[in-house]
Amino acid sequence: MNAEKRLKIFVQTLSVGLMFMLSGLVYVQLIRHAVYRDMSEGNRLRVTPLMASRGAVYDRNGDILVKDVLSFNASVIHSRVKDVKALAGVLNAVCGVPEHESEACIRKSGARPYSPVCVVPDIGIKEAIQLEEIESDYPGLILQVSTKRRYIAGKKGANVLGHLGPINSSEFKRLKHYGYRINDLVGRDGIEKSYDNYLRGIHGGKQVEVDHLGREIRTLGYREPAPGRDVHLTIDLGLQEFCDGLLDGKRGAIVAMDADNGALLAMASAPSYDPEIFIDRRRSDEVGPLLNDREYPLINRAVSGAYPPGSVFKLIVAAGALETGKAVPETSAVCRGIFRLGRATYHCWRKNGHGEQNMTEAIKNSCNIYFYRLGLLLGVEDIARFAGKFGFGERTGIDLPNEAKGTVPTQKWKKDRFRERWYKGETVNYAIGQGYLLVTPVQIARMMSVFANKGYLVRPHLVKRIGNIRVNDDDGIKLDISPGTLDTVRKGLTECVNGDRGTGVKARLSGIVVSGKTGTAQTSRKKSHGWFAGFAPFDRAKLVVVVFDEYGGKGGYYAAETAAEVFREALRLGIL
């Protein structure tokens, strides 16, 4: 082969090679330009989110109930991870996390390859320093400083404060335009949910330039996160913890409310739960059993549970009969322990009866026979009308989620619900707070406020201030109830606790006049609910207390005695 031919072959080979190189350059520079540009920028630029802290929650005295505390998280950016097993190994060595767990988390982070994903939350300061020192040796590993929610009192007040939970995909689609991020925690119940928009802050971020080892060279952009606003409650931490302690080991609720303005000083519900279960990944195995607990600790019984009120409801029947002129304070009836209506026989709780009773005595002794007769005089529609006037059958407007309306039955309600007409025997049961009637403990507290403050139906509330702005300062509704009616019922309430052999005698205290009413509500389980609702002091009421003892028996026992303890503690704390 001569030199000319060899040169020709060389030129042709070189031309083909140059064509391939040129094609590669066109592919990289033009066709794949955007992809490689993003990869280059991704290696040179790093955007680190700066999470805003949630606002704290305080009680009425400035004692902290919930706050965010500093937390360190070991996170990964999946797109930069070079060796998953090596990274899992170092997390095991430094943080003690089993390799298979962290490896699984790292692989799952691939769903969001360019965003930091927490693998090991809330590590200690010592571990955080160790990881920071070796961060550059393990591509994709980053140490994030964040906050963690702390519920100072644990289970105490949990149903009021609520809890947080991760935002789900549907919520994120709806809320992302309002600044929410995919890894945000949002309020799931209680104050955390009702005031989530105020408590959550506005996230910030930092854009930095890094070298090939991932080390920061300079900051290119920075937006300071704005913390959430603090929320100040009407709750008194001392009284709240005391009420929670009274319910330890029981099921029920206690409500302690300012008689004049509806500010709640305590709201306890039992059984309770620890809100941190939902945000501590190390306790995630506790969530399932909590959700499936047949005693329903996640339900705030004070606002979300609806129950028959029993004899506490007799106050409504008494007020209705007096206001409509169907009865006067002197109206009397003889109680011999039984009452016959057609072929049906109804009993008083006292087997041998109470003898002759006027209205004050009937309230004091909680005489069923008297109120059977009074209920028939008043009638189902007027009973329902006065129940509605006192706030039953509607939400109170309390600033908590999931409030129950309860049920105030009427003839139409029964016809629509069961396709049946109303019977007189149902009116008899209605008059003593049984049958279809259902109420919440906070509705009972609202009703009792009318007799405590002499005529005003207040709105129960828990928040008095957001930051420096006062809220919930609205006045109560003045009911069209005559002073004479209020005086008659108030006299019966005082006699119930302080009179000879009154059903609420266990609520009696020395040095302060407690007025109130007991209730025993029968249920389908053949176990009765116990109720006590009252206020103190009689002459200038400051505090309304409602005790609901779920399946606990007669209200004149535990419920009344517990209410006395609440009043006594309020006196000690200077609330009364």
MARLOGU-233966 format. One record per residue (C-alpha): residue in one letter; x, y, z. Coordinates in steps of 0.2 Angstrom, whole numbers, plus 5000, padded with zeros to 4 digits. Layout:
<atoms>
AXYZ ...
</atoms>
This chain:
<atoms>
M500050005000 N500850164994 A500950325005 E499550414996 K498350274999 R498750265018 L498550455020 K496850435012 I496250305024 F496950405038 V496050565033 Q494450465031 T494650385048 L494950555056 S493450625047 V492350495054 G493050515072 L492850705070 M491050675065 F490650565080 M491450695091 L490550835083 S488850735085 G489250705103 L489550895106 V487950935097 Y487050815108 V487850875124 Q487851055120 L486151075111 I485050925114 R485550885132 H486051055137 A484651085149 V484950925158 Y486850945160 R486551125165 D485451075179 M486650935185 S488051065185 E487051195194 G486451055206 N488251015210 R488751195212 L487251275220 R486351205235 V484651275242 T484351235260 P482651265267 L482551355283 M481051295293 A480051425303 S479651375321 R477851365327 G477151485339 A477151435357 V475551415367 Y475451495385 D474151485399 R473251635406 N474651665418 G476051655405 D476651475409 I477151385393 L476151235388 V476851195371 K478451265362 D479651215349 V481451165354 L483051155344 S483250985335 F484550915323 N484150795309 A485250685298 S484550705281 V485050655263 I484850725246 H484550565236 S485250635219 R486950665227 V487150495237 K488550395229 D488550245241 V486950205250 K487750065261 A489250165266 L488050305271 A486950185281 G488550115289 V489050285296 L487350325302 N487350165312 A489050205319 V488650385324 C486850385328 G486550195332 V485150175319 P485149995312 E485849995294 H484349915286 E483250055293 S484250195287 E484650115271 A482750095268 C482450275272 I483850325260 R483150225246 K481350295249 S482050475248 G482250435230 A480450495228 R481050665231 P482850655224 Y483250845224 S482550885241 P483250855259 V482350705267 C482550675285 V483350495289 V483750515307 P482750645317 D483150735333 I484950675335 G485950735350 I487150885349 K488650765351 E488050655336 A487650815326 I489450885328 Q490150715323 L489150715307 E489550885303 E491450845303 I491250705291 E489850775280 S490950815265 D491550635265 Y489850565262 P489050645247 G487150675249 L487250685268 I486750845276 L486450905294 Q484851005296 V484451115311 S482551115314 T481351125328 K480350995337 R478651015346 R478650995365 Y477050975375 I477651025392 A476350935402 G476250775392 K474550705393 K473850845403 G472750955393 A473050855377 N471350855371 V471351045372 L473051075364 G472850945351 H474250875341 L475250885324 G475350765310 P476250765293 I475350855279 N474550725266 S474650745247 S472850805245 E473150945258 F474850985250 K474051015233 R472651125241 L473851225253 K475551235243 H475051405237 Y474951465255 G476751425258 Y476551245265 R477951115260 I477750935257 N478650895274 D477651015285 L476750965300 V475051035302 G473751045316 R472650885318 D471650925333 G471351055347 I472151225347 E473451165335 K472151135322 S470951285326 Y472451405326 D473551325314 N473651475302 Y474251585316 L475451455325 R476351405309 G477751525303 I478351565285 H479751465280 G481451535273 G482851475263 K484751495259 Q485551475242 V487451435243 E488851395231 V489851245235 D491351165228 H491650985221 L491750925239 G490051005244 R490851135255 E490051305256 I491051445246 R489851585248 T487951625251 L487051685236 G485351715243 Y484551715260 R482751735266 E482451735285 P481051615291 A479651705301 P479151615317 G477351585320 R476351685332 D476151645350 V474351595357 H473851635374 L472451535382 T471151565395 I471751395403 D472451405421 L473851275420 G473751235439 L471851205438 Q472051105422 E473250985429 F472250965445 C470650925434 D471650805424 G472250715440 L470450695446 L470050605430 D471550485431 G470950305428 K469250365424 R468150405408 G467350575408 A467550765407 I467750915418 V467351095412 A467851245423 M467251405415 D467151595419 A465251625423 D465351795415 N466251785399 G466451595394 A468351595396 L468751415400 L469951395414 A470051205413 M469451075401 A469950895405 S469450735396 A469850565400 P470650445395 S471950555387 Y473550535376 D475350595374 P475250715358 E477150685355 I476750505349 F476250585332 I477850675329 D479150565337 R479650435324 R480450325337 R478650305345 S477750275328 D477350105334 E476150185348 V475050265335 G474150115329 P473550055346 L473050235351 L471950245335 N471150085339 D470950105358 R469150065361 E469050195375 Y469350325362 P470650435371 L470750555355 I468950615358 N468750765368 R467250715378 A466950895384 V466550955366 S466450805354 G465450675365 A463550695366 Y462650605380 P460950605389 P461050735403 G459850655415 S459150765429 V460250915425 F459050955411 K457650975424 L458151155425 I457651185408 V455951115411 A455751215427 A456251375418 G455051335403 A453551295414 L453851465424 E454051565408 T452551505399 G451451515415 K451151325415 A451751335433 V452251445447 P453551425461 E452151365473 T451451235460 S451551065470 A451350885467 V451350735478 C452750605475 R452350425481 G453750345470 I452750295455 F451850385441 R450550305429 L450250365412 G449050245403 R449650075405 A451450125408 T452250155425 Y453650275429 H454650285444 C455550415455 W457350375459 R456750375478 K455750215480 N454550275493 G454350455485 H454650625492 G452950675497 E452250845493 Q453450955483 N453451125477 M454651185463 T456151225474 E455951065483 A455850965467 I457451045461 K458351015477 N457750825478 S457750795459 C456050725461 N455650635445 I453750625448 Y453650815449 F454550835433 Y453550705424 R451950805428 L452850975423 G453450905407 L451750845402 L451051025406 L452451105396 G452350985381 V453650915369 E453751075358 D453951195372 I455251085380 A456251085364 R456051275362 F456751315379 A458151185377 G458651285361 K458551445370 F459851385382 G460951335368 F460551145366 G460451065349 E461751185342 R463651215343 T464251335356 G465551405344 I466951355355 D468651375346 L469051195345 P468651075330 N467450935330 E466151005341 A464550905342 K462850985341 G461950855351 T460050815349 V458550915354 P457050805348 T455350865342 Q453850785335 K454450825317 W456250765321 K455550595326 K454450585311 D455850625299 R457050505308 F455950355312 R454350385303 E453450375319 R452350495329 W452750565346 Y452050475362 K451650555379 G452750435387 E454250505377 T453850675384 V453850605402 N455650535398 Y456150705390 A455650805405 I457050715416 G458350725402 Q458150545395 G457650475378 Y458250555362 L459050705370 L460950715369 V462050855375 T463950895377 P464750945394 V465151115387 Q463351145382 I462851105400 A464151225406 R463451355395 M461651325401 M462251335419 S463051505415 V461351585413 F460851545431 A462551585437 N462651765429 K460751795430 G460251785412 Y461751785400 L462151645388 V464051655385 R465151575372 P466451455379 H468151495372 L469951455375 V471051585367 K471151765374 R472651835364 I473551795348 G475251885349 N474752055356 I472952055349 R471552015360 V470151895354 N468551825360 D467951985369 D466151965363 D464851985377 G463551845380 I461751845374 K460451915386 L459051795386 D457251845388 I457051755405 S456251845419 P457151885435 G455851785445 T456151625435 L458051645437 D457851675456 T456651515458 V457851405449 R459451475458 K458551445475 G458251265470 L460151245465 T460751315481 E459551205491 C460151055481 V461951075488 N461651165504 G459951105510 D459550955521 R459750795511 G459950885494 T460550775480 G462150875478 V462650885496 K464350815492 A464750975483 R464551075499 L466051185505 S466251285520 G466651465517 I465851475500 V464151445494 V464151315480 S462451295470 G462151155458 K461251015451 T461550825450 G461050715436 T461050525433 A460750475415 Q460250295411 T461050215395 S460850065385 R462249975393 K461349975410 K462650085417 S462250265421 H463150425418 G463450535433 W463350725431 F463550875442 A463451055436 G463551205447 F464351375451 A465051475465 P464951585474 F463051605474 D462951795477 R464251835463 A464651685453 K466351675446 L466551495441 V465451365433 V465951185435 V465351035426 V465850855430 F465350715418 D465650535425 E465550415410 Y464650255416 G465150305433 G463450295442 K462450425451 G462950605449 G462650645468 Y464150545472 Y465850555462 A465250695451 A464650805465 E466150765476 T467350795462 A466550965458 A466851015476 E468650975474 V468751085458 F467951235468 R469151205482 E470651205471 A470051365462 L469851445479 R471651395483 L472351465467 G471451625469 I470251605455 L468751615467 
</atoms>
